[in-house]
């Protein structure tokens, strides 16, 4: 760990420049995508149709006069 800290201190300009930030962002995106829930929702519809897509329950109520 001390060796990693020494590398960061010696190369702080590169680490905090655009290249270092892009690399750090890439690592974060990789691990975030890897740990995602994996839920994929797809919806197909026909012409003149009404489509509703939700991640949970959808409740329709009808007003009775």
Secondary structure, 3 states (H helix, E strand, C coil): CHHHHHHHHHCHHHHCCHHHHHHHHHHHHHHHHHCCCCCCCCCCCCCCCCCCCCCCCCCCCCCCC
